[in-house]
Amino acid sequence: MTATPPPPALPEHIHWMRHALTLAHRAATEFDEIPVGAVLISPEGTLLGEGWNYNITSHDPSAHAEIMALRAAGHQLRNHRMPGCTLYVTLEPCLMCAMAIIHARIAHLIYAAADPKTGACGSTFDILNDPRHNHHVHVYGGLLAEEASRRLTNYFRTKRGQPPLPQ
C-alpha cells in the first residue's frame, strides 16, 4: 500500500479539517451516528458541500459523510463533476466513497484518521492510485489524525459501556 504523507499544515487545511471534525461531532451527538464528517471546497476556497455519516438514521447504506458532501455540492453546482475541488474527511474513505471521489473528479483528498479495516485510500486498499483509472486524486492522510481517531475510539467505547479515553 502507498503511504500517504500528511498535507502541509497550512491554515486553510487546518480550518477545513476542524470544520469536518465539528460535523463529525454533530453526527455522534445529534444523530448517534459514527462520527465522520466531510467538507468539499472549491478551487477558490469556498464551501460547496458538507456532510456527516447519516446512514443509520436514514436507513441508507450509501449515506456516508463523503457521499453526503458530494451530493450537496452536486446540487449546488448542478453538476456531478467537481474538478479542482478538495475533499476533507475525518476518516479515510471506504471503497464506495473512493469511487465516488474518482467519478466526481475531485482533485485532492485530505483525510485525518487512517482506517486499517476498510480504508481504500492507502491503508487496506489503494483504489485512488490504481493506474487503470483515467482520473487520479492527490491523497494526503494524517491531518489532525489523533483528534479524529480519539473521537472515533471514544464513540465506540461509549457504545460498549466503557469510559472515554482521557483528552
Backbone as a printed PyTorch tensor [residue, N CA C, xyz], in Angstrom:
tensor([[[  0.8330,  -1.1840,   0.0000],
         [  0.0000,   0.0000,   0.0000],
         [  0.8790,   1.2500,   0.0000]],

        [[  0.3600,   2.2820,  -0.5480],
         [  1.0810,   3.5370,  -0.6380],
         [  0.8960,   4.3430,   0.6350]],

        [[  1.9880,   4.8150,   1.1980],
         [  1.8890,   5.6890,   2.3610],
         [  1.4110,   7.0560,   1.9020]],

        [[  0.5060,   7.6320,   2.6670],
         [  0.0160,   8.9580,   2.3220],
         [  0.6440,   9.9640,   3.2680]],

        [[  1.4100,  10.8900,   2.7340],
         [  2.0490,  11.8770,   3.5960],
         [  1.0170,  12.8580,   4.1240]],

        [[  1.2720,  13.4090,   5.3000],
         [  0.3600,  14.4520,   5.7660],
         [  0.4960,  15.6830,   4.8750]],

        [[ -0.5940,  16.4240,   4.6950],
         [ -0.5030,  17.6360,   3.8910],
         [  0.2510,  18.6990,   4.6650]],

        [[  0.7180,  19.7150,   3.9860],
         [  1.3150,  20.8200,   4.7220],
         [  0.2780,  21.3780,   5.6900]],

        [[  0.6860,  21.6830,   6.8990],
         [ -0.2480,  22.1830,   7.9160],
         [ -0.5660,  23.6540,   7.6640]],

        [[ -1.1060,  23.9280,   6.5040],
         [ -1.4890,  25.2890,   6.1550],
         [ -2.7580,  25.6690,   6.9050]],

        [[ -2.9130,  26.9510,   7.2300],
         [ -4.1060,  27.3650,   7.9830],
         [ -5.4180,  26.9390,   7.3330]],

        [[ -5.5080,  26.9900,   6.0020],
         [ -6.7790,  26.6090,   5.3650],
         [ -7.0570,  25.1140,   5.5100]],

        [[ -6.0070,  24.2930,   5.4840],
         [ -6.2110,  22.8570,   5.6890],
         [ -6.7040,  22.5820,   7.1090]],

        [[ -6.0770,  23.2230,   8.0750],
         [ -6.4860,  23.0650,   9.4750],
         [ -7.9300,  23.5420,   9.6470]],

        [[ -8.2570,  24.6970,   9.0710],
         [ -9.6050,  25.2690,   9.1880],
         [-10.6680,  24.2960,   8.6800]],

        [[-10.4730,  23.7710,   7.4790],
         [-11.4990,  22.9070,   6.8880],
         [-11.5670,  21.5520,   7.5740]],

        [[-10.4350,  21.0310,   8.0410],
         [-10.4940,  19.7600,   8.7670],
         [-11.1950,  19.9540,  10.1080]],

        [[-10.9660,  21.0790,  10.7470],
         [-11.6810,  21.3620,  12.0000],
         [-13.1880,  21.4560,  11.7430]],

        [[-13.5560,  22.0490,  10.6140],
         [-14.9770,  22.1140,  10.2470],
         [-15.5360,  20.6920,  10.0840]],

        [[-14.7850,  19.8270,   9.4270],
         [-15.2100,  18.4320,   9.2600],
         [-15.3120,  17.7270,  10.6170]],

        [[-14.3940,  18.0130,  11.5240],
         [-14.4540,  17.4280,  12.8650],
         [-15.6900,  17.9050,  13.6250]],

        [[-16.0780,  19.1570,  13.4160],
         [-17.3060,  19.6750,  14.0240],
         [-18.5210,  18.9100,  13.5010]],

        [[-18.5340,  18.6290,  12.2040],
         [-19.6290,  17.8490,  11.6230],
         [-19.6350,  16.4200,  12.1700]],

        [[-18.4530,  15.8530,  12.3670],
         [-18.3600,  14.5100,  12.9490],
         [-18.9450,  14.5020,  14.3590]],

        [[-18.6470,  15.5310,  15.1180],
         [-19.1990,  15.6610,  16.4720],
         [-20.7280,  15.7320,  16.4070]],

        [[-21.2320,  16.4900,  15.4550],
         [-22.6820,  16.6100,  15.2750],
         [-23.2990,  15.2400,  14.9500]],

        [[-22.6380,  14.4780,  14.0920],
         [-23.1450,  13.1470,  13.7400],
         [-23.3440,  12.3000,  14.9910]],

        [[-22.3560,  12.3270,  15.8700],
         [-22.4120,  11.4970,  17.0730],
         [-23.4090,  12.0280,  18.0970]],

        [[-23.3880,  13.3280,  18.3500],
         [-24.1990,  13.8720,  19.4390],
         [-25.6600,  14.0890,  19.0660]],

        [[-25.9340,  14.4870,  17.8390],
         [-27.3140,  14.7650,  17.4380],
         [-28.0240,  13.5610,  16.8370]],

        [[-27.2670,  12.6640,  16.2040],
         [-27.9000,  11.5760,  15.4660],
         [-27.4440,  10.1830,  15.8970]],

        [[-26.5180,  10.1200,  16.8470],
         [-25.9450,   8.8500,  17.2920],
         [-25.3890,   8.0410,  16.1190]],

        [[-24.7560,   8.7510,  15.2090],
         [-24.0960,   8.1430,  14.0520],
         [-22.5980,   8.0520,  14.3260]],

        [[-21.9170,   7.1830,  13.6110],
         [-20.4600,   7.1010,  13.7160],
         [-19.8920,   8.4650,  13.3370]],

        [[-19.0120,   9.0340,  14.1730],
         [-18.5610,  10.4140,  13.9760],
         [-17.5560,  10.5920,  12.8350]],

        [[-18.1010,  10.7710,  11.6500],
         [-17.2950,  11.0880,  10.4720],
         [-17.9290,  12.3040,   9.8220]],

        [[-17.0970,  13.2850,   9.4790],
         [-17.5710,  14.4880,   8.7980],
         [-16.7310,  14.7610,   7.5680]],

        [[-17.3350,  15.4660,   6.6020],
         [-16.6360,  15.7750,   5.3490],
         [-17.0810,  17.1300,   4.8210]],

        [[-16.1480,  17.8420,   4.1980],
         [-16.4610,  19.1020,   3.5190],
         [-15.7730,  19.1130,   2.1620]],

        [[-16.4670,  19.6590,   1.1660],
         [-15.9110,  19.7980,  -0.1750],
         [-15.6990,  21.2740,  -0.4450]],

        [[-14.4720,  21.6190,  -0.8410],
         [-14.0700,  23.0040,  -1.0240],
         [-13.7020,  23.2400,  -2.4860]],

        [[-14.1670,  24.3660,  -3.0160],
         [-13.8860,  24.7210,  -4.4110],
         [-12.4200,  25.1020,  -4.5770]],

        [[-11.9410,  25.1710,  -5.8210],
         [-10.5630,  25.6270,  -6.0430],
         [-10.3270,  27.0520,  -5.5310]],

        [[-11.3970,  27.8390,  -5.4290],
         [-11.2860,  29.2170,  -4.9270],
         [-11.3490,  29.2860,  -3.4050]],

        [[-11.6050,  28.1540,  -2.7540],
         [-11.6080,  28.1130,  -1.2960],
         [-12.9660,  28.2880,  -0.6440]],

        [[-14.0540,  28.1040,  -1.3890],
         [-15.3850,  28.2420,  -0.8060],
         [-16.0040,  26.8710,  -0.5430]],

        [[-16.8430,  26.8260,   0.4630],
         [-17.5330,  25.6010,   0.8350],
         [-18.6230,  25.2940,  -0.1860]],

        [[-18.5380,  24.1110,  -0.7970],
         [-19.5410,  23.6840,  -1.7780],
         [-20.5260,  22.6780,  -1.1980]],

        [[-20.0690,  21.8660,  -0.2690],
         [-20.9300,  20.8490,   0.3210],
         [-20.3190,  20.3200,   1.5930]],

        [[-21.1840,  19.8800,   2.4860],
         [-20.7210,  19.2820,   3.7310],
         [-21.6480,  18.1350,   4.0830]],

        [[-21.1400,  17.2290,   4.8960],
         [-21.9590,  16.0960,   5.3000],
         [-21.3440,  15.3700,   6.4680]],

        [[-22.1600,  14.5310,   7.0610],
         [-21.7130,  13.6670,   8.1420],
         [-22.3870,  12.3260,   7.9320]],

        [[-21.8730,  11.3140,   8.5970],
         [-22.4900,   9.9940,   8.4740],
         [-23.9560,  10.0920,   8.8710]],

        [[-24.8110,   9.5520,   8.0220],
         [-26.2520,   9.6200,   8.2440],
         [-26.9160,   8.3220,   7.8020]],

        [[-26.1270,   7.2700,   7.6560],
         [-26.6520,   6.0230,   7.1060],
         [-27.5410,   5.2560,   8.0750]],

        [[-27.2790,   5.3220,   9.3610],
         [-28.1090,   4.6120,  10.3350],
         [-29.4780,   5.2900,  10.4270]],

        [[-29.4680,   6.5900,  10.6060],
         [-30.7050,   7.3560,  10.7390],
         [-31.5670,   7.2800,   9.4840]],

        [[-30.9390,   7.3770,   8.3270],
         [-31.6860,   7.4240,   7.0620],
         [-31.9780,   6.0410,   6.4770]],

        [[-31.4330,   4.9960,   7.1110],
         [-31.5860,   3.6260,   6.5860],
         [-31.0600,   3.5420,   5.1550]],

        [[-29.9630,   4.2450,   4.9170],
         [-29.3660,   4.3350,   3.5760],
         [-27.8910,   3.9740,   3.6890]],

        [[-27.4920,   2.7900,   3.2440],
         [-26.0970,   2.3820,   3.3950],
         [-25.1060,   3.2580,   2.6430]],

        [[-25.5750,   4.0660,   1.7080],
         [-24.6640,   4.9410,   0.9670],
         [-24.5180,   6.3220,   1.6000]],

        [[-25.2060,   6.6050,   2.6810],
         [-25.1980,   7.9470,   3.2690],
         [-23.9830,   8.1730,   4.1740]],

        [[-22.8050,   7.9480,   3.6250],
         [-21.5630,   8.2610,   4.3320],
         [-21.2980,   9.7630,   4.2210]],

        [[-20.4510,  10.2750,   5.1020],
         [-20.1620,  11.7100,   5.1330],
         [-19.6920,  12.2290,   3.7770]],

        [[-18.7970,  11.4840,   3.1270],
         [-18.2670,  11.9240,   1.8340],
         [-19.3680,  12.0050,   0.7830]],

        [[-20.2260,  10.9990,   0.7420],
         [-21.3130,  10.9700,  -0.2340],
         [-22.2700,  12.1280,   0.0220]],

        [[-22.5770,  12.3880,   1.2820],
         [-23.4850,  13.4880,   1.6150],
         [-22.8910,  14.8290,   1.1740]],

        [[-21.5830,  15.0200,   1.3740],
         [-20.9330,  16.2630,   0.9450],
         [-20.9280,  16.3790,  -0.5750]],

        [[-20.6450,  15.2840,  -1.2700],
         [-20.6470,  15.2980,  -2.7370],
         [-22.0460,  15.5560,  -3.2840]],

        [[-23.0630,  14.9620,  -2.6660],
         [-24.4450,  15.2050,  -3.1030],
         [-24.8080,  16.6790,  -2.9580]],

        [[-24.4780,  17.2510,  -1.8020],
         [-24.7980,  18.6640,  -1.5630],
         [-24.0920,  19.5540,  -2.5780]],

        [[-22.8300,  19.2640,  -2.8470],
         [-22.0730,  20.0600,  -3.8250],
         [-22.6430,  19.8860,  -5.2250]],

        [[-23.0110,  18.6740,  -5.5810],
         [-23.5950,  18.4260,  -6.8950],
         [-24.8660,  19.2230,  -7.1150]],

        [[-25.6990,  19.2880,  -6.0770],
         [-26.9290,  20.0790,  -6.1840],
         [-26.6130,  21.5630,  -6.3350]],

        [[-25.6350,  22.0380,  -5.5610],
         [-25.2650,  23.4560,  -5.6390],
         [-24.6700,  23.7920,  -7.0000]],

        [[-23.7760,  22.9380,  -7.4830],
         [-23.0990,  23.1850,  -8.7630],
         [-23.9640,  22.8150,  -9.9700]],

        [[-24.9950,  22.0140,  -9.7230],
         [-25.8250,  21.4760, -10.8010],
         [-24.9660,  20.6700, -11.7810]],

        [[-24.0540,  19.8950, -11.1750],
         [-23.1170,  19.0970, -11.9610],
         [-22.6160,  17.9450, -11.0890]],

        [[-22.3800,  16.8040, -11.6880],
         [-21.8290,  15.6750, -10.9340],
         [-20.3050,  15.6750, -10.9410]],

        [[-19.7020,  16.5490, -11.7000],
         [-18.2410,  16.6610, -11.7500],
         [-17.7990,  17.8760, -10.9430]],

        [[-16.7130,  17.7180, -10.2130],
         [-16.2180,  18.7590,  -9.3190],
         [-14.7080,  18.9190,  -9.4630]],

        [[-14.2270,  19.1840, -10.6700],
         [-12.7760,  19.2480, -10.8980],
         [-12.1230,  20.3760, -10.1040]],

        [[-10.9250,  20.0890,  -9.6320],
         [-10.1600,  21.0930,  -8.9050],
         [-10.5210,  21.2030,  -7.4390]],

        [[-11.5510,  20.4980,  -6.9970],
         [-12.0200,  20.6150,  -5.6160],
         [-11.1970,  19.7460,  -4.6660]],

        [[-11.2770,  20.1020,  -3.3900],
         [-10.6040,  19.3620,  -2.3260],
         [-11.6410,  18.8420,  -1.3540]],

        [[-11.5580,  17.5610,  -1.0430],
         [-12.4450,  16.9460,  -0.0630],
         [-11.6550,  16.6950,   1.2130]],

        [[-12.1650,  17.2210,   2.3170],
         [-11.5990,  16.9790,   3.6440],
         [-12.5370,  16.0220,   4.3640]],

        [[-11.9940,  14.9590,   4.9260],
         [-12.8290,  13.9880,   5.6390],
         [-12.0680,  13.4770,   6.8570]],

        [[-12.7980,  13.2230,   7.9280],
         [-12.1560,  12.8740,   9.1920],
         [-11.7000,  11.4230,   9.2760]],

        [[-12.1500,  10.5760,   8.3370],
         [-11.7290,   9.1770,   8.3000],
         [-11.4410,   8.7970,   6.8560]],

        [[-10.4080,   8.0350,   6.6570],
         [-10.0550,   7.5730,   5.3120],
         [-11.2740,   6.9460,   4.6290]],

        [[-11.5860,   7.3580,   3.4130],
         [-12.7700,   6.8450,   2.7240],
         [-12.7140,   5.3430,   2.4370]],

        [[-13.9130,   4.7500,   2.4140],
         [-14.0790,   3.3460,   2.0430],
         [-14.0770,   3.2220,   0.5150]],

        [[-14.2050,   2.0040,   0.0170],
         [-14.2160,   1.7760,  -1.4340],
         [-15.3440,   2.5300,  -2.1370]],

        [[-16.5450,   2.4870,  -1.5840],
         [-17.6750,   3.1780,  -2.2050],
         [-17.3970,   4.6740,  -2.3290]],

        [[-16.9410,   5.2680,  -1.2420],
         [-16.6830,   6.7090,  -1.2480],
         [-15.4960,   7.0550,  -2.1440]],

        [[-14.4800,   6.2070,  -2.1500],
         [-13.3190,   6.4510,  -3.0140],
         [-13.7200,   6.4570,  -4.4800]],

        [[-14.5740,   5.5450,  -4.8770],
         [-15.0210,   5.5240,  -6.2750],
         [-15.8780,   6.7420,  -6.5940]],

        [[-16.6880,   7.1960,  -5.6440],
         [-17.4650,   8.4180,  -5.8640],
         [-16.5320,   9.6130,  -6.0410]],

        [[-15.4410,   9.6390,  -5.2920],
         [-14.4410,  10.7050,  -5.4150],
         [-13.8410,  10.6960,  -6.8200]],

        [[-13.5380,   9.5250,  -7.3310],
         [-12.9970,   9.4160,  -8.6930],
         [-14.0260,   9.8790,  -9.7160]],

        [[-15.2490,   9.3980,  -9.5960],
         [-16.2900,   9.7650, -10.5670],
         [-16.5950,  11.2620, -10.5390]],

        [[-16.4660,  11.8970,  -9.3760],
         [-16.7080,  13.3370,  -9.2620],
         [-15.5180,  14.1620,  -9.7470]],

        [[-14.3990,  13.4960, -10.0250],
         [-13.1790,  14.1630, -10.4940],
         [-12.5890,  15.1230,  -9.4500]],

        [[-12.6740,  14.7200,  -8.1830],
         [-12.0770,  15.5010,  -7.1000],
         [-10.5620,  15.5250,  -7.3060]],

        [[ -9.9500,  16.6820,  -7.0990],
         [ -8.5050,  16.8170,  -7.3220],
         [ -7.6800,  16.3700,  -6.1160]],

        [[ -8.1470,  16.7240,  -4.9120],
         [ -7.3670,  16.4670,  -3.7010],
         [ -8.2590,  15.8670,  -2.6210]],

        [[ -7.7360,  14.8620,  -1.9420],
         [ -8.3880,  14.2790,  -0.7780],
         [ -7.4490,  14.4540,   0.3990]],

        [[ -7.9580,  15.0390,   1.4650],
         [ -7.1920,  15.1740,   2.6990],
         [ -8.0220,  14.5250,   3.7980]],

        [[ -7.4850,  13.4640,   4.3950],
         [ -8.2280,  12.8120,   5.4730],
         [ -7.4180,  12.8570,   6.7570]],

        [[ -8.1260,  12.6810,   7.8750],
         [ -7.4930,  12.7290,   9.1870],
         [ -6.9990,  11.3370,   9.5810]],

        [[ -7.8870,  10.4910,  10.0580],
         [ -7.5020,   9.1760,  10.5750],
         [ -7.5030,   8.1180,   9.4780]],

        [[ -6.4900,   7.2840,   9.4850],
         [ -6.4570,   6.1300,   8.5830],
         [ -7.4500,   5.0870,   9.0860]],

        [[ -7.9570,   4.2780,   8.1750],
         [ -8.8880,   3.2080,   8.5360],
         [ -8.2620,   1.8670,   8.1620]],

        [[ -7.6340,   1.1930,   9.1380],
         [ -6.9300,  -0.0530,   8.8340],
         [ -7.8460,  -1.2250,   8.4820]],

        [[ -9.1570,  -1.0780,   8.6660],
         [-10.0840,  -2.1660,   8.3380],
         [-10.6700,  -2.0240,   6.9420]],

        [[-11.1480,  -0.8320,   6.6030],
         [-11.8250,  -0.6670,   5.3080],
         [-11.3310,   0.5370,   4.5240]],

        [[-10.2310,   1.1300,   4.9170],
         [ -9.7020,   2.2900,   4.1980],
         [ -9.3090,   1.9350,   2.7760]],

        [[ -9.7430,   2.7570,   1.8370],
         [ -9.4950,   2.4610,   0.4180],
         [ -8.5680,   3.4640,  -0.2460]],

        [[ -7.8750,   4.2580,   0.5650],
         [ -7.0090,   5.3040,   0.0090],
         [ -5.5750,   5.1460,   0.4880]],

        [[ -5.1620,   3.8960,   0.7040],
         [ -3.7880,   3.6290,   1.0740],
         [ -3.6060,   2.6850,   2.2390]],

        [[ -4.6080,   2.5390,   3.1140],
         [ -4.4410,   1.6720,   4.2850],
         [ -4.6690,   0.2000,   3.9630]],

        [[ -5.8740,  -0.1430,   3.5790],
         [ -6.2160,  -1.5250,   3.2450],
         [ -6.2280,  -1.7310,   1.7400]],

        [[ -6.8450,  -0.8060,   1.0530],
         [ -6.8840,  -0.7840,  -0.4110],
         [ -6.2580,   0.5250,  -0.8680]],

        [[ -5.9090,   0.6140,  -2.1220],
         [ -5.3160,   1.8450,  -2.6580],
         [ -5.9670,   2.1740,  -4.0020]],

        [[ -7.2780,   2.2450,  -3.9900],
         [ -8.0450,   2.3820,  -5.2220],
         [ -7.7880,   3.7060,  -5.9420]],

        [[ -7.4850,   4.7640,  -5.2120],
         [ -7.2870,   6.0640,  -5.8610],
         [ -5.9980,   6.1220,  -6.6700]],

        [[ -5.0620,   5.2320,  -6.3640],
         [ -3.8040,   5.2080,  -7.1120],
         [ -3.7490,   4.0920,  -8.1450]],

        [[ -4.8750,   3.4930,  -8.4370],
         [ -4.9140,   2.4290,  -9.4380],
         [ -4.6390,   3.0330, -10.8140]],

        [[ -3.6130,   2.5700, -11.5100],
         [ -3.2380,   3.1770, -12.7970],
         [ -4.2740,   2.9780, -13.9010]],

        [[ -5.2480,   2.1140, -13.6780],
         [ -6.2760,   1.8870, -14.7040],
         [ -7.3100,   3.0050, -14.7690]],

        [[ -7.3520,   3.8470, -13.7480],
         [ -8.3040,   4.9670, -13.7610],
         [ -7.7940,   6.0750, -14.6730]],

        [[ -8.7170,   6.7720, -15.3170],
         [ -8.3100,   7.9080, -16.1500],
         [ -8.2780,   9.2050, -15.3560]],

        [[ -8.6190,   9.1580, -14.0780],
         [ -8.5360,  10.3290, -13.2000],
         [ -7.7800,   9.9120, -11.9490]],

        [[ -6.8870,  10.7640, -11.5120],
         [ -6.1050,  10.4590, -10.3150],
         [ -6.2520,  11.5810,  -9.3040]],

        [[ -6.3320,  11.1950,  -8.0560],
         [ -6.5670,  12.1060,  -6.9440],
         [ -5.2860,  12.2080,  -6.1270]],

        [[ -4.9150,  13.4150,  -5.7460],
         [ -3.7860,  13.6140,  -4.8350],
         [ -4.3090,  13.3480,  -3.4250]],

        [[ -3.7040,  12.3830,  -2.7450],
         [ -4.1950,  11.9360,  -1.4390],
         [ -3.1820,  12.2780,  -0.3570]],

        [[ -3.6900,  12.8640,   0.7180],
         [ -2.8720,  13.1860,   1.8840],
         [ -3.6100,  12.6940,   3.1200]],

        [[ -2.9320,  11.9630,   3.9780],
         [ -3.5490,  11.4620,   5.2000],
         [ -2.8240,  11.9370,   6.4310]],

        [[ -3.5320,  11.9590,   7.5490],
         [ -2.9070,  12.2360,   8.8350],
         [ -3.1240,  13.6190,   9.4090]],

        [[ -3.8780,  14.4820,   8.7370],
         [ -4.0980,  15.8350,   9.2610],
         [ -5.0880,  15.7740,  10.4230]],

        [[ -4.6430,  16.1470,  11.6050],
         [ -5.4400,  16.0850,  12.8410],
         [ -5.9150,  14.6530,  13.1200]],

        [[ -5.0780,  13.7040,  12.7650],
         [ -5.4290,  12.2840,  12.8930],
         [ -5.6960,  11.8720,  14.3320]],

        [[ -4.8960,  12.3520,  15.2560],
         [ -5.0670,  11.9410,  16.6540],
         [ -6.4350,  12.3620,  17.1840]],

        [[ -6.8300,  13.5820,  16.8730],
         [ -8.1320,  14.0750,  17.3310],
         [ -9.2760,  13.2630,  16.7180]],

        [[ -9.1960,  13.0050,  15.4330],
         [-10.2440,  12.2320,  14.7560],
         [-10.2860,  10.7950,  15.2770]],

        [[ -9.1280,  10.1870,  15.4610],
         [ -9.0650,   8.8080,  15.9700],
         [ -9.6400,   8.7080,  17.3720]],

        [[ -9.2940,   9.6640,  18.2190],
         [ -9.8000,   9.6600,  19.5940],
         [-11.3300,   9.7920,  19.5990]],

        [[-11.8600,  10.6450,  18.7320],
         [-13.3110,  10.8270,  18.6540],
         [-13.9950,   9.4990,  18.2720]],

        [[-13.4390,   8.8140,  17.2800],
         [-13.9960,   7.5250,  16.8560],
         [-13.8720,   6.4720,  17.9590]],

        [[-12.7010,   6.3850,  18.5580],
         [-12.4770,   5.4170,  19.6350],
         [-13.4420,   5.6470,  20.7840]],

        [[-13.6050,   6.8990,  21.1920],
         [-14.4930,   7.2020,  22.3120],
         [-15.9530,   6.9180,  21.9770]],

        [[-16.3360,   7.1390,  20.7440],
         [-17.7040,   6.8130,  20.3210],
         [-17.9650,   5.3200,  20.5290]],

        [[-17.0480,   4.4810,  20.0640],
         [-17.2410,   3.0360,  20.1900],
         [-17.0560,   2.5570,  21.6280]],

        [[-16.1720,   3.1840,  22.3890],
         [-16.0230,   2.8290,  23.8070],
         [-17.3340,   3.1030,  24.5500]],

        [[-17.9420,   4.2320,  24.2780],
         [-19.2170,   4.5710,  24.9120],
         [-20.2900,   3.5520,  24.5390]],

        [[-20.3200,   3.1480,  23.2850],
         [-21.2900,   2.1430,  22.8300],
         [-21.1150,   0.8230,  23.5820]],

        [[-19.8790,   0.5310,  23.9870],
         [-19.5850,  -0.7260,  24.6860],
         [-19.6430,  -0.5740,  26.2100]],

        [[-20.0760,   0.6030,  26.6760],
         [-20.1780,   0.8330,  28.1100],
         [-18.8560,   1.1050,  28.7900]],

        [[-17.8420,   1.4810,  28.0320],
         [-16.5230,   1.7820,  28.5860],
         [-16.3520,   3.2950,  28.6940]],

        [[-15.5370,   3.7410,  29.6430],
         [-15.3090,   5.1850,  29.7500],
         [-14.4760,   5.6920,  28.5720]],

        [[-14.6890,   6.9480,  28.1920],
         [-13.8770,   7.5080,  27.1010],
         [-12.4200,   7.6500,  27.5170]],

        [[-11.5490,   7.6630,  26.5360],
         [-10.1290,   7.8970,  26.7950],
         [ -9.9380,   9.3450,  27.2270]],

        [[ -8.9530,   9.5990,  28.0920],
         [ -8.7070,  10.9880,  28.5050],
         [ -8.2030,  11.8290,  27.3360]],

        [[ -8.4580,  13.1060,  27.4350],
         [ -8.0320,  14.0320,  26.3810],
         [ -6.5560,  14.1080,  26.3010]]])
